[in-house]
Amino acid sequence: MWKILRNTLIGHPLPSDEASKHRLGNLSALAVFASDALSSVAYATEEILLVLILAGPFYLYLSLPISGAIVLLLFIIATSYRQTIRAYPTGGGAYTVAKENLGTLMGLIAGASLLIDYVLTVAVSVAAGIAAITSAVPSLYEHRVALALAGVGVIATGNLRGVKESGHLFAGPAYGFILAMGLLIIVGFFRYLTGDPPSPHLTPQVFEPLSAFLILRAFSSGCAALTGVEAISNGVTAFQKPEAENANRVLRWLAMILACLFGGITFLSWLYRIVPDEKETAISQLARVILGDGISYGFVQMATCAILILAANTSFADFPRLASRMARDSFLPRQLQQLGDRLVFSNGIWLLAGAASFLLVLFSAKTHLLIPLYAVGVFLSFTLSQTGMVVHHLKVKEPFWQKNLLINLLGATITAVVLIVILVAKFTHGAWIVTILIPLFVAWFYAVRDHYVVAAQQLTIDMAVPPRKLKHTVIVPVVSIHRGVLSALEYAKSLSSNVRAVTVALDEATAKSLQAQWRKWASDVPLVVLRTPYRSLVEPLKQYIKEVDAQDPEDLITVVIPSFVPAKWWHNFLHNQSSMLLGAAFRGMRNVVVTSVRFHFDR
C-alpha cells in the first residue's frame, strides 16, 4: 500500500543515467529559483512605506530614491553572483565562495546563515500565503496551522517528484504573478497619464522626526526585495548544459524582471498616494484603485497569494543542494548528499519540510512573529559572498579584475550596512535568535566533521591485523518455544558449537512449562533461566550478556533473535514487537553481534 501511495504521489524511481534529462530549462529554472525573489515584490514596497509613514505622509516620496538605491544594489549583487557562477560553476554560492577565499569558518557561517534563512523562507512564505487565504475566508483562521502544514506538504511533495517536474508544477503561479504585476503596472501608468485622479487615503496624525536612521531602516526593510537573488548561484548544477551560461542568463532575467516590478510598484504607490494600512496590503490598495473590484483585482490577489506560498519552492530547490555540498565536505550528515529515487536530494527536502513545519507550529503560523527572524541570514551571506569575491579577484586577477573588485567591494560595504541596520532594528523583536543559532550551527558543523575524522582514523587499516579465527558464543533469547524459535536454533548451531538459549522467567509456572517443552524439542541446547522481580525482559538479558563477555573478553557473542513476519502489514499492530525491542537494546553493546532469523506467516 505504501509503495502504491508513494508512486502515485511522487512517481516511479528514475535511473541514474537519466539525470541529464531531468535538469531545468531556463523558463522552468526561472520559475523554480525566482519564486522567493518575485514574492518580495508583494511586500517590499510596503515595508518601505511602513517605516517612512512614521515621519508623516509628506516623506513617502523618499520611497522613490530608496527603491532606486535598492535596484542599484540588486544589479550589484546580481553582477557579483554572475561572477560567482563563472568562478564556481559547480554551485555552492556564498558557502563555496566564503570557504574558498575567507576560510572554513567564514564558509560555515555563510552556510549556516543560508540554511537558517531557507527554513525561515518556507515558514514565512507559507504563513503569509495562508494569512491571505484566511483574510478572505475568516472562518479558516483557527485552522491556519493545519493549512500551513498542508501547504508545506504539497510543496515538498512537488519537489520530491523531481527537479523537472517541480518546475512544471510551479511555473504557472510564478508566471501568473509576473503577468498580474505587469498588468497592474501598465494599466496603472496608463490610467494616471490619462488623468484619472488618485483616491484619497487616511493618514496617521502622530509622527516622529525624520532621521538618517529612519531612512536607513526604510532602506533595509525594502531590501527584502533582494532575498532569493542568491538562489541561482547555489543551484547551478540543476540547469541544462552549459550550466553556468544558462544560470547566468536566468539570473540576468531575474534581475531585470525584479527591478521592473519592484520599481514599478513603488513608483505607482507614490503616484496613487498609497498609505500603508494594517487592514489592507499596498498591492491590494493599488489593485483596487487601478483595476476596481472585478475579475482583474481578484486575479492580482490570487496571483499574489500563490506566489507568497510558492516562494517556499526556491528554498526547496536550494536547501537540499547546499546541504548536500556541505555533507560532501563532512560538515553535515552524509545521508544529505544522497540522491533519492527521483534524482533529487530527498533527505534534504524532508529535513527542510520538518524544520519549517516545526517553526510554523511553534509560532502558530503567524507571519508577524516570524518576520523579525527573516533576512538576517541572507544579508550575512550576501556580505560574506561579496567579500569572498573581492579576495578571489585579488588572488586570480582575471581580465577586468579591478572593475569587478570595485563592484564587489561596494556590494560588500552596502550589504554589511544593511545587515547592521537589520540587526539593530529587529534585534529585540527576534533577530537575536538568529544571532545565537548561527554560532550553534557552526559548532555543530565542526562536531559532525570531527566525528567523521575520528571515525576514519579508527576505521583505517594501516594499523590493523589480518582477520583471525574467533571464539564464538551464540545466545538465543526465547520467551516460548515455537517454529520460529526452532528455526533460530538451527541457524545458531550452524554458527558455533557453543549455543545456549536464555529466557527471562516472569513467573515460575511459565518457566517450568517452557523447561518441560525444551527437554522435548531442544534438549541438545542448554536453556538458561533468568529470574527478575521487576517483569523486565531487556535488562536481565543485557546483564547476562555482559557477564558472559566478562568471562572471556576475546570471545565474540552473537545474539540470534527469533522473529516472525506477518502476511499483512496491519497484523504487526497485533503483536508486541519484542524482537525489535531486543535488537535495538543489544546493538549498542560492545563485542556483541545481533542478527535476526525471521519466520514468515503464510496468511
C-alpha positions in Angstrom: 0.0 0.0 0.0 2.8 2.4 0.9 4.6 1.7 -2.4 1.4 2.4 -4.4 0.8 5.6 -2.5 4.4 6.7 -2.9 4.4 6.0 -6.6 1.1 7.9 -7.0 2.3 11.0 -5.2 6.0 11.1 -6.1 6.3 8.9 -9.1 8.3 5.8 -10.1 12.0 5.6 -9.4 14.3 7.1 -12.1 17.5 5.5 -13.3 20.8 7.4 -12.7 21.7 7.6 -16.3 18.6 9.8 -16.9 19.9 12.6 -14.6 20.8 14.8 -17.5 17.3 14.6 -18.9 15.8 15.9 -15.7 17.6 19.2 -15.5 15.8 22.5 -15.8 15.4 24.5 -18.9 15.7 28.3 -18.5 12.0 29.0 -18.3 11.4 26.3 -15.7 14.5 27.4 -13.8 13.3 31.0 -13.6 10.0 29.7 -12.0 11.8 27.4 -9.6 14.6 29.7 -8.5 12.9 33.1 -8.8 9.8 32.4 -6.7 11.3 33.7 -3.5 12.7 36.9 -5.1 9.5 37.6 -7.0 7.3 37.1 -3.9 9.2 40.0 -2.3 7.6 42.4 -4.8 4.3 41.7 -2.9 5.6 43.3 0.3 9.0 45.1 -0.2 7.4 48.4 -1.2 5.0 48.2 1.7 7.9 47.6 4.1 9.5 50.9 3.0 6.2 52.8 3.4 5.6 51.3 6.8 8.8 52.9 8.1 8.5 56.2 6.2 5.0 56.8 7.4 6.3 57.1 10.9 7.7 60.5 9.9 4.4 61.5 8.1 2.9 61.1 4.6 4.9 64.0 3.3 8.0 61.9 3.4 6.6 59.0 1.4 8.2 60.4 -1.7 11.5 59.1 -0.2 10.4 55.7 -1.3 11.5 56.6 -4.8 15.2 57.3 -4.1 15.2 54.4 -1.6 13.8 52.0 -4.2 16.2 53.3 -6.7 19.1 52.6 -4.4 17.8 49.1 -3.8 17.5 48.5 -7.5 21.1 49.6 -7.9 22.2 47.3 -5.1 20.2 44.5 -6.8 22.2 44.9 -10.0 25.5 45.0 -8.0 24.5 41.8 -6.2 23.3 40.1 -9.4 26.6 41.1 -11.1 28.5 39.6 -8.2 26.7 36.4 -8.3 27.2 36.2 -12.1 30.9 36.4 -11.4 30.4 33.7 -8.7 28.7 31.4 -11.2 31.6 31.8 -13.7 34.2 31.3 -11.0 32.4 28.4 -9.2 30.3 26.7 -11.9 29.7 23.6 -9.7 27.4 25.7 -7.4 27.6 26.3 -3.7 27.1 30.1 -3.8 28.1 32.1 -0.7 29.2 28.9 1.1 31.7 27.9 -1.5 33.0 31.5 -2.2 33.4 32.2 1.5 35.0 28.9 2.3 37.5 29.1 -0.6 38.5 32.7 -0.1 37.9 33.6 3.5 38.5 30.3 5.3 36.4 27.4 6.5 34.9 29.3 9.5 33.5 32.1 7.2 32.2 29.4 4.8 30.4 27.7 7.6 28.9 30.9 8.8 27.7 31.6 5.3 26.3 28.1 5.1 24.6 28.3 8.4 23.1 31.7 7.5 21.7 30.3 4.3 20.3 27.1 5.7 18.5 29.1 8.5 17.2 31.6 6.0 15.9 28.9 3.7 13.9 27.3 6.6 12.6 30.8 7.6 11.7 31.5 4.0 9.5 28.4 3.9 7.8 29.2 7.2 7.3 33.0 6.4 6.1 32.5 2.8 3.7 29.7 3.7 2.4 31.6 6.7 1.9 34.8 4.6 0.1 32.9 1.9 -2.2 31.2 4.4 -2.8 34.6 6.0 -4.0 35.9 2.7 -6.4 32.9 2.4 -7.7 33.4 6.0 -8.2 37.1 5.4 -10.5 36.2 2.5 -12.2 33.4 4.5 -12.0 34.4 8.2 -13.6 31.1 9.3 -10.4 29.3 8.3 -8.3 31.4 10.7 -8.5 28.9 13.6 -7.2 26.2 11.2 -4.2 28.3 9.9 -1.5 25.9 11.4 -3.1 22.9 9.8 -3.4 24.7 6.5 0.2 25.9 6.7 1.4 22.3 7.3 -0.6 21.1 4.4 0.9 23.8 2.2 4.4 22.7 3.2 3.5 19.1 2.5 2.2 20.0 -1.0 5.3 21.9 -2.0 7.6 19.2 -0.5 5.7 16.5 -2.4 6.0 18.5 -5.6 9.8 18.8 -5.2 10.1 15.1 -4.3 8.7 14.3 -7.7 11.9 15.7 -9.3 13.5 18.9 -10.4 11.9 19.0 -13.8 8.5 18.0 -12.5 8.5 20.7 -9.8 9.5 23.3 -12.4 6.4 22.3 -14.5 4.1 22.2 -11.5 5.1 25.6 -10.1 5.7 27.5 -13.3 2.1 28.6 -13.6 1.9 30.6 -10.4 5.3 32.3 -11.0 4.5 33.5 -14.5 0.9 34.3 -13.4 2.3 36.7 -10.8 4.7 38.3 -13.3 1.7 38.7 -15.6 -0.5 40.1 -12.8 2.1 42.7 -11.7 2.8 43.6 -15.3 -0.9 44.2 -15.9 -1.2 46.3 -12.7 1.8 48.5 -13.6 0.9 49.0 -17.3 -2.8 49.8 -16.5 -1.7 52.0 -13.5 0.6 54.2 -15.6 -2.0 54.4 -18.4 -4.8 55.5 -16.1 -2.6 58.0 -14.3 -1.4 59.5 -17.6 -4.9 59.8 -18.9 -5.9 61.9 -16.0 -7.7 59.6 -13.6 -7.3 61.2 -10.1 -5.8 59.1 -7.4 -8.0 58.1 -4.5 -7.5 59.9 -1.1 -6.3 57.9 1.9 -6.4 58.4 5.6 -3.1 59.1 7.3 -1.8 58.9 10.8 -1.7 62.0 12.9 1.2 61.5 15.2 4.7 61.4 13.6 8.3 61.2 14.7 11.2 63.3 13.3 12.8 62.2 10.1 16.3 60.9 10.8 19.1 59.3 8.9 18.5 56.1 10.9 14.8 56.1 9.9 15.8 56.3 6.2 18.3 53.5 6.8 15.6 51.5 8.4 13.3 52.1 5.4 16.2 51.1 3.0 17.0 47.9 5.0 13.3 47.0 5.1 12.9 47.4 1.4 16.0 45.3 0.9 13.6 42.4 1.5 13.2 42.7 -2.3 16.7 41.2 -2.7 16.1 37.9 -0.7 16.3 35.0 -3.1 18.7 36.5 -5.6 21.4 34.2 -4.4 19.4 31.1 -5.1 20.5 30.6 -8.7 24.2 30.6 -7.8 23.5 27.8 -5.3 21.7 25.6 -7.8 23.8 25.9 -11.0 24.0 22.1 -11.3 20.2 21.9 -11.8 20.5 23.7 -15.1 20.8 22.1 -18.5 24.2 22.3 -20.2 26.0 24.6 -20.5 25.1 25.0 -16.8 27.0 28.2 -15.9 25.9 30.0 -19.1 22.2 29.2 -18.6 22.4 30.1 -14.9 23.8 33.5 -15.7 21.2 34.1 -18.4 18.4 33.3 -15.9 20.0 35.5 -13.2 20.0 38.3 -15.7 16.4 37.8 -16.5 15.5 37.7 -12.8 17.3 40.9 -12.1 15.6 42.7 -14.9 12.1 41.4 -14.0 12.6 42.1 -10.3 13.8 45.7 -10.9 10.9 46.4 -13.2 8.2 45.0 -10.9 9.6 46.4 -7.7 10.4 49.8 -9.2 7.1 50.0 -11.0 5.1 49.1 -7.8 7.0 51.6 -5.7 6.5 54.4 -8.3 2.8 53.6 -8.6 2.4 53.7 -4.9 3.8 57.2 -4.8 1.7 58.4 -7.8 -1.5 57.0 -6.3 -0.7 58.2 -2.8 -0.8 54.8 -1.2 -0.5 54.9 2.6 0.2 51.6 4.4 -2.9 50.2 6.1 -2.8 47.3 8.6 -6.1 46.0 7.2 -5.1 46.0 3.5 -1.8 45.5 1.8 -0.3 48.1 -0.6 -0.7 45.7 -3.5 -4.4 45.3 -2.7 -4.9 49.0 -2.4 -3.2 49.6 -5.8 -5.1 46.9 -7.5 -8.4 48.1 -6.1 -7.7 51.8 -7.2 -6.4 50.9 -10.6 -8.4 47.8 -11.6 -11.6 48.1 -9.5 -13.2 45.3 -7.6 -13.8 43.0 -10.5 -12.1 39.9 -12.0 -8.8 41.7 -12.6 -8.5 42.6 -8.9 -9.3 39.0 -8.0 -6.6 37.8 -10.4 -4.0 40.0 -8.9 -4.9 38.9 -5.3 -4.9 35.2 -6.3 -1.6 35.5 -8.1 -0.1 37.3 -5.1 -1.4 34.7 -2.7 0.0 31.9 -4.9 3.5 33.4 -5.2 3.7 34.1 -1.5 3.1 30.4 -0.8 5.3 29.2 -3.6 8.2 31.4 -2.5 9.0 28.4 -0.4 9.7 26.4 -3.6 13.0 28.3 -4.0 14.2 27.1 -0.6 13.1 23.5 -1.5 15.3 23.8 -4.6 18.3 25.3 -2.9 18.4 23.9 0.7 18.9 20.3 -0.3 21.7 21.2 -2.8 23.6 23.4 -0.2 23.1 20.7 2.4 24.5 18.1 0.0 27.6 20.2 -0.7 28.2 20.7 3.0 27.7 17.0 3.6 30.3 16.2 0.9 32.7 18.4 2.9 31.7 16.3 6.0 30.0 19.2 7.8 26.5 17.7 7.7 25.3 14.0 7.9 26.3 12.2 4.7 22.8 11.0 4.1 22.1 14.5 2.8 24.4 14.0 -0.2 22.5 11.0 -1.5 20.1 11.3 -4.4 16.7 9.8 -3.9 14.6 7.7 -6.3 13.6 10.7 -8.3 17.1 12.1 -8.7 16.6 14.8 -6.0 18.1 15.2 -2.6 15.1 13.8 -0.9 16.6 13.7 2.6 17.3 17.4 2.4 13.7 18.0 1.2 12.3 16.1 4.2 14.7 17.9 6.6 13.6 21.3 5.3 9.9 20.4 5.4 10.3 19.1 9.0 12.2 22.2 10.2 9.8 24.6 8.6 6.8 22.7 10.0 8.3 22.9 13.5 8.6 26.7 13.2 5.0 27.0 11.9 3.7 25.1 14.9 6.0 26.9 17.3 5.0 30.4 16.1 1.3 29.4 15.4 1.8 30.2 11.7 1.8 33.9 12.5 3.8 35.9 9.9 4.5 38.9 12.2 6.2 36.6 14.7 8.4 35.0 12.0 9.3 38.2 10.0 11.9 39.6 12.6 13.9 36.4 12.2 13.9 36.8 8.4 16.6 38.4 6.2 19.4 38.4 8.8 20.9 35.2 7.3 20.6 36.2 3.7 22.3 39.6 4.2 25.1 38.0 6.2 25.6 35.5 3.3 25.5 38.4 0.8 28.2 40.2 2.7 30.4 37.2 3.0 29.9 36.3 -0.6 30.8 39.8 -1.8 33.8 39.9 0.4 34.9 36.5 -0.7 34.7 37.6 -4.4 36.9 40.6 -3.5 39.6 38.2 -2.2 39.1 36.0 -5.3 39.8 38.9 -7.7 42.9 39.8 -5.7 44.2 36.2 -6.0 43.2 35.3 -9.5 43.4 38.7 -11.2 41.3 37.7 -14.2 40.7 40.2 -17.1 39.0 43.4 -15.8 39.5 42.3 -12.2 39.9 45.8 -10.9 36.4 46.8 -12.1 34.9 43.5 -10.7 36.7 44.1 -7.4 35.2 47.6 -7.0 31.7 46.3 -7.7 32.1 43.5 -5.1 33.7 45.9 -2.6 30.8 48.3 -3.0 28.3 45.5 -2.7 30.0 44.1 0.4 30.0 47.5 2.1 26.3 48.2 1.4 25.1 44.8 2.4 27.1 45.0 5.6 25.5 48.3 6.4 22.0 46.8 5.7 22.9 43.8 7.9 23.8 46.1 10.8 20.7 48.1 10.4 18.5 45.0 10.3 20.2 43.6 13.4 19.8 46.9 15.3 16.2 47.4 14.2 15.0 43.9 14.7 17.3 42.5 17.4 14.8 42.9 20.3 12.0 41.6 18.1 13.5 38.2 17.5 16.6 38.7 15.4 18.7 37.8 18.4 17.5 34.2 18.0 19.3 34.0 14.6 22.5 35.5 16.1 22.5 32.6 18.6 21.5 29.9 16.1 24.3 30.7 13.6 27.2 30.0 16.1 25.3 26.9 17.4 25.0 25.6 13.8 28.7 26.3 13.1 29.7 24.5 16.3 27.5 21.5 15.2 29.1 21.5 11.8 32.6 21.2 13.4 31.3 18.5 15.7 30.0 16.5 12.7 33.3 16.9 10.8 35.3 15.9 13.9 33.2 12.7 14.3 33.9 11.8 10.7 37.6 12.4 11.2 37.7 10.3 14.3 35.7 7.5 12.6 38.0 7.5 9.6 41.0 7.3 11.9 39.6 4.4 13.9 38.5 2.5 10.7 41.8 2.8 8.9 43.5 -0.5 8.1 47.0 1.0 8.4 47.4 -0.4 11.9 45.0 -3.3 11.5 45.9 -7.0 11.7 44.7 -9.7 9.2 41.4 -11.4 10.1 41.9 -14.0 12.8 39.8 -17.0 13.9 37.4 -16.1 16.7 35.9 -18.0 19.5 32.2 -17.7 19.2 29.3 -17.9 21.7 25.8 -17.8 20.4 22.9 -16.7 22.6 19.2 -17.2 21.6 16.7 -15.2 23.7 13.4 -17.1 23.9 10.0 -16.5 25.6 8.3 -19.6 24.4 9.1 -22.5 22.0 7.6 -22.4 18.6 8.6 -23.0 14.9 10.3 -19.6 14.8 12.5 -20.5 17.8 13.4 -23.9 16.2 14.5 -22.1 13.0 16.6 -19.7 15.0 18.2 -22.6 16.9 19.1 -24.3 13.6 20.8 -21.2 12.4 22.6 -20.7 15.7 24.0 -24.2 15.7 25.3 -23.7 12.2 27.4 -20.8 13.5 29.0 -22.4 16.6 29.0 -25.4 18.8 28.7 -23.1 21.8 25.0 -22.3 21.7 22.7 -21.5 24.6 19.2 -20.3 24.9 18.2 -17.7 27.5 14.8 -16.9 28.9 13.6 -14.4 31.5 11.1 -16.0 33.9 8.4 -13.5 34.6 6.6 -16.2 36.7 7.5 -19.7 37.9 4.7 -21.5 36.2 5.6 -20.2 32.7 9.3 -21.0 33.4 8.5 -24.7 34.4 6.3 -25.1 31.3 9.0 -23.8 29.0 11.6 -26.1 30.6 9.4 -29.1 30.0 8.8 -28.3 26.4 12.5 -27.5 25.9 13.5 -31.0 27.1 11.2 -32.4 24.4 12.2 -30.2 21.4 15.7 -28.8 22.0 17.4 -30.8 24.7 20.8 -30.5 22.9 20.8 -26.8 23.6 21.1 -25.7 27.2 18.4 -23.3 28.5 19.4 -20.6 31.0 16.5 -19.3 33.1 17.0 -15.7 34.4 14.7 -14.6 37.2 13.7 -11.0 37.8 11.2 -9.4 40.3 10.6 -6.4 38.0 9.0 -8.0 35.0 11.7 -6.6 32.7 12.7 -8.5 29.6 15.6 -6.4 28.3 17.7 -5.6 31.4 18.2 -9.1 32.7 19.3 -10.3 29.2 21.7 -7.3 28.9 23.2 -8.1 32.3 23.6 -11.8 31.4 25.4 -10.9 28.1 27.7 -8.6 30.0 28.6 -11.4 32.4 29.3 -13.8 29.6 31.5 -11.2 27.9 33.4 -10.6 31.2 34.3 -14.3 31.4 36.3 -14.2 28.2 36.7 -10.7 26.5 38.3 -12.4 23.5 35.0 -14.3 22.8 32.7 -12.9 20.3 29.0 -13.0 21.3 26.3 -13.4 18.7 22.7 -12.8 19.7 20.3 -14.6 17.4 16.8 -13.2 17.8 13.8 -15.2 16.6 11.1 -13.1 14.9 8.2 -13.5 12.6 6.8 -11.6 9.7 3.0 -11.3 9.4 1.4 -11.8 5.9 -0.4 -8.5 6.2 1.0 -5.2 7.3 -1.7 -4.4 9.8 -1.0 -7.7 11.7 2.1 -6.1 13.1 0.0 -3.9 15.4 -1.4 -7.1 17.0 2.0 -8.2 18.4 4.3 -6.7 21.0 7.4 -6.5 18.7 9.7 -7.8 21.4 12.2 -8.9 18.8 12.6 -5.3 17.6 12.9 -4.1 21.2 15.7 -6.6 21.9 17.5 -5.9 18.7 17.6 -2.1 19.5 18.8 -2.8 23.0 21.7 -5.1 22.1 23.0 -3.2 19.1 24.7 -0.6 21.3 26.7 -3.3 23.2 30.4 -3.7 22.5 31.7 -7.1 21.3 28.1 -8.2 20.5 26.7 -9.1 17.1 23.0 -9.1 16.7 21.1 -10.9 14.0 17.5 -11.9 13.4 16.0 -15.1 12.0 12.6 -14.4 10.5 9.7 -16.9 10.3 7.2 -15.8 7.6 3.4 -16.4 8.1 1.5 -17.7 5.0 -1.7 -15.8 5.8 
